[in-house]
Structures are given as C-alpha cells and as structure tokens.
Amino acid sequence: METLNKVKCGKTVTVTKISGQGAVKRRIMDMGITKGTTIYVRKTAPLGDPVEITVRGYELSLRKADAQMIETE
C-alpha cells in the first residue's frame, strides 16, 4: 500500500483507508474521497504540490499533506 502523494501521474488507484483525525478527515470525506473510491491521478505541480486528481467525475486539487493521509492500493 502507498499513499496518494506517491502515486505517479496517469495511474488509477482505490482508496483503502483515510488516516487523520477530526476536521481534516471530515473535509477529505466531504470532498467525496471515501473508502473504496477510485481515484485517477491527473497531474502533479512542478514542485510536487498540489496533486490534481479526478474523483467521482470531477477534478480536485489536494495539498500533498492531505494526499499523504489517503492510503491506496
């Protein structure tokens, strides 16, 4: 298993776990990222932050710190 911030561009992964606590975890889940959700990594900014993904049919940009909390397979 690896975290979302380490997934290469062009890969599709499935969320297995969301770590973190409180408001941060709730915010990630409110964006539609829940266990079992498929995520396509579209691109990464030149310095690696943020990461642009496609989840549930829409594009979303995540900070690397938030992407690090999402475990994938």
Secondary structure, 3 states (H helix, E strand, C coil): CEEHHHCCCCCEEEEEEECCCHHHHHHHHHCCCCCCCEEEEEEECCCCCCEEEEECCEEEEECHHHHCCEEEC
